Amino acid sequence: MPRPDPSACDADTLIDAVIDREGRYVNHPADRGGPTCWGITEAVARAQGYAGPMRELPRSEAASIYRRLYWLRPGLDKVALRAPKIAAELFDTGVNMGTGTAASFLQRVLNALNRTARDYPDIAVDREIGPRTLSALDGFLNARGKTGETVLLRAMEALQGERYIALAERRPSQEVFLYGWLANRIGNG
């Protein structure tokens, strides 16, 4: 299922789309995350207080977990006010690879695109979206305009695609997921 139009970047719409894409209960033997339901791993569900069988994780509980852990905690609501497509990509990448990895992609690309700190200062790649990252994003968007958001998105997706390929190369058991990752997680934003 394709992602919704990220220009609106409504958290509820993004959460519904990821839940629809992830589907109900899965326990694939090659998935290092173990049992999942609606894309929420058992470890995450347990850490968030869910004690029931994973097969029965309510969709509403999954949505609540996505909102807390993958939208609000990493500050994507603040990113969405500046760059909706970037917030949508960070959300999807964070769900699939972890919010720290998603934030690091944004930070690395912002540093690489600041024209040797002429547009805005380099930022630490600390894997968290805080005031400095948001300031750098503002600086980038001010320097590059609306088309800059598209370039930033493409660069982040390039890092994501490279990471998927490297993962499959390091762990051949993950090759079973590579096609789906590339088909459903890259270039849909």
Contacts in CASP RR format, 6 or more apart in sequence:
PFRMAT RR
TARGET T0000
AUTHOR 0000-0000-0000
METHOD contacts of the structure
MODEL  1
MPRPDPSACDADTLIDAVIDREGRYVNHPADRGGPTCWGITEAVARAQGY
AGPMRELPRSEAASIYRRLYWLRPGLDKVALRAPKIAAELFDTGVNMGTG
TAASFLQRVLNALNRTARDYPDIAVDREIGPRTLSALDGFLNARGKTGET
VLLRAMEALQGERYIALAERRPSQEVFLYGWLANRIGNG
1 17 0 8 1.000
1 20 0 8 1.000
1 21 0 8 1.000
2 188 0 8 1.000
3 14 0 8 1.000
3 17 0 8 1.000
3 21 0 8 1.000
3 88 0 8 1.000
3 92 0 8 1.000
3 188 0 8 1.000
3 189 0 8 1.000
4 10 0 8 1.000
4 13 0 8 1.000
4 14 0 8 1.000
4 17 0 8 1.000
6 14 0 8 1.000
6 84 0 8 1.000
6 85 0 8 1.000
6 87 0 8 1.000
6 88 0 8 1.000
6 89 0 8 1.000
6 189 0 8 1.000
7 84 0 8 1.000
7 85 0 8 1.000
8 84 0 8 1.000
9 80 0 8 1.000
9 84 0 8 1.000
9 85 0 8 1.000
9 87 0 8 1.000
9 88 0 8 1.000
11 67 0 8 1.000
11 71 0 8 1.000
11 76 0 8 1.000
11 77 0 8 1.000
11 80 0 8 1.000
11 91 0 8 1.000
12 63 0 8 1.000
14 71 0 8 1.000
14 88 0 8 1.000
14 91 0 8 1.000
14 92 0 8 1.000
15 63 0 8 1.000
15 66 0 8 1.000
15 67 0 8 1.000
15 71 0 8 1.000
16 63 0 8 1.000
18 39 0 8 1.000
18 66 0 8 1.000
18 91 0 8 1.000
18 92 0 8 1.000
18 95 0 8 1.000
19 38 0 8 1.000
19 39 0 8 1.000
19 59 0 8 1.000
19 62 0 8 1.000
19 63 0 8 1.000
19 66 0 8 1.000
21 184 0 8 1.000
22 36 0 8 1.000
22 38 0 8 1.000
22 39 0 8 1.000
23 37 0 8 1.000
23 38 0 8 1.000
23 39 0 8 1.000
24 37 0 8 1.000
24 38 0 8 1.000
24 55 0 8 1.000
25 35 0 8 1.000
25 36 0 8 1.000
25 37 0 8 1.000
25 54 0 8 1.000
25 55 0 8 1.000
25 57 0 8 1.000
26 35 0 8 1.000
26 36 0 8 1.000
26 37 0 8 1.000
26 39 0 8 1.000
27 34 0 8 1.000
27 35 0 8 1.000
27 36 0 8 1.000
27 54 0 8 1.000
28 34 0 8 1.000
28 176 0 8 1.000
30 173 0 8 1.000
30 174 0 8 1.000
30 176 0 8 1.000
30 177 0 8 1.000
31 177 0 8 1.000
33 41 0 8 1.000
33 42 0 8 1.000
33 43 0 8 1.000
34 41 0 8 1.000
34 42 0 8 1.000
35 41 0 8 1.000
35 42 0 8 1.000
35 54 0 8 1.000
36 42 0 8 1.000
36 54 0 8 1.000
37 45 0 8 1.000
37 54 0 8 1.000
37 55 0 8 1.000
37 56 0 8 1.000
37 57 0 8 1.000
37 62 0 8 1.000
38 57 0 8 1.000
38 59 0 8 1.000
38 62 0 8 1.000
38 63 0 8 1.000
39 62 0 8 1.000
39 95 0 8 1.000
40 57 0 8 1.000
40 62 0 8 1.000
40 65 0 8 1.000
40 66 0 8 1.000
42 54 0 8 1.000
44 65 0 8 1.000
44 69 0 8 1.000
45 54 0 8 1.000
45 57 0 8 1.000
45 61 0 8 1.000
45 65 0 8 1.000
48 61 0 8 1.000
48 65 0 8 1.000
48 68 0 8 1.000
48 69 0 8 1.000
50 57 0 8 1.000
50 61 0 8 1.000
66 95 0 8 1.000
69 99 0 8 1.000
70 76 0 8 1.000
70 91 0 8 1.000
70 94 0 8 1.000
70 95 0 8 1.000
70 99 0 8 1.000
71 77 0 8 1.000
71 91 0 8 1.000
73 99 0 8 1.000
74 90 0 8 1.000
74 94 0 8 1.000
74 99 0 8 1.000
74 100 0 8 1.000
74 102 0 8 1.000
74 103 0 8 1.000
74 128 0 8 1.000
74 129 0 8 1.000
75 129 0 8 1.000
75 130 0 8 1.000
76 87 0 8 1.000
76 90 0 8 1.000
76 91 0 8 1.000
76 129 0 8 1.000
77 87 0 8 1.000
78 129 0 8 1.000
78 134 0 8 1.000
79 86 0 8 1.000
79 87 0 8 1.000
79 90 0 8 1.000
79 129 0 8 1.000
79 134 0 8 1.000
79 137 0 8 1.000
80 87 0 8 1.000
80 88 0 8 1.000
82 134 0 8 1.000
82 137 0 8 1.000
82 138 0 8 1.000
82 141 0 8 1.000
83 137 0 8 1.000
83 141 0 8 1.000
83 149 0 8 1.000
83 152 0 8 1.000
85 149 0 8 1.000
85 150 0 8 1.000
85 153 0 8 1.000
85 189 0 8 1.000
86 106 0 8 1.000
86 137 0 8 1.000
86 149 0 8 1.000
86 152 0 8 1.000
86 153 0 8 1.000
86 156 0 8 1.000
88 189 0 8 1.000
89 102 0 8 1.000
89 153 0 8 1.000
89 156 0 8 1.000
89 157 0 8 1.000
89 189 0 8 1.000
90 99 0 8 1.000
90 102 0 8 1.000
90 103 0 8 1.000
90 106 0 8 1.000
90 129 0 8 1.000
90 156 0 8 1.000
91 102 0 8 1.000
92 185 0 8 1.000
93 101 0 8 1.000
93 102 0 8 1.000
93 105 0 8 1.000
93 156 0 8 1.000
93 160 0 8 1.000
93 185 0 8 1.000
94 100 0 8 1.000
94 101 0 8 1.000
94 102 0 8 1.000
96 181 0 8 1.000
96 185 0 8 1.000
97 160 0 8 1.000
97 163 0 8 1.000
99 127 0 8 1.000
100 127 0 8 1.000
100 128 0 8 1.000
101 127 0 8 1.000
101 163 0 8 1.000
103 126 0 8 1.000
103 127 0 8 1.000
103 128 0 8 1.000
103 129 0 8 1.000
103 133 0 8 1.000
104 125 0 8 1.000
104 127 0 8 1.000
105 156 0 8 1.000
105 159 0 8 1.000
105 160 0 8 1.000
106 129 0 8 1.000
106 133 0 8 1.000
106 137 0 8 1.000
106 152 0 8 1.000
106 156 0 8 1.000
107 123 0 8 1.000
107 124 0 8 1.000
107 125 0 8 1.000
107 126 0 8 1.000
107 127 0 8 1.000
107 133 0 8 1.000
107 136 0 8 1.000
108 125 0 8 1.000
108 159 0 8 1.000
109 152 0 8 1.000
109 155 0 8 1.000
109 156 0 8 1.000
109 159 0 8 1.000
110 120 0 8 1.000
110 123 0 8 1.000
110 133 0 8 1.000
110 136 0 8 1.000
110 137 0 8 1.000
110 140 0 8 1.000
110 152 0 8 1.000
111 122 0 8 1.000
111 123 0 8 1.000
111 125 0 8 1.000
111 136 0 8 1.000
112 155 0 8 1.000
113 119 0 8 1.000
113 140 0 8 1.000
113 144 0 8 1.000
113 151 0 8 1.000
113 152 0 8 1.000
113 155 0 8 1.000
114 120 0 8 1.000
114 121 0 8 1.000
114 122 0 8 1.000
114 136 0 8 1.000
114 140 0 8 1.000
115 143 0 8 1.000
119 139 0 8 1.000
119 140 0 8 1.000
119 142 0 8 1.000
119 143 0 8 1.000
119 144 0 8 1.000
120 135 0 8 1.000
120 136 0 8 1.000
120 138 0 8 1.000
120 139 0 8 1.000
120 140 0 8 1.000
120 143 0 8 1.000
121 136 0 8 1.000
123 132 0 8 1.000
123 133 0 8 1.000
123 135 0 8 1.000
123 136 0 8 1.000
124 132 0 8 1.000
140 148 0 8 1.000
140 152 0 8 1.000
141 148 0 8 1.000
141 149 0 8 1.000
144 151 0 8 1.000
144 152 0 8 1.000
153 189 0 8 1.000
157 186 0 8 1.000
157 187 0 8 1.000
160 185 0 8 1.000
160 186 0 8 1.000
161 181 0 8 1.000
161 182 0 8 1.000
161 186 0 8 1.000
164 178 0 8 1.000
164 181 0 8 1.000
164 182 0 8 1.000
164 185 0 8 1.000
164 186 0 8 1.000
165 178 0 8 1.000
167 174 0 8 1.000
167 178 0 8 1.000
168 174 0 8 1.000
168 175 0 8 1.000
168 177 0 8 1.000
168 178 0 8 1.000
END
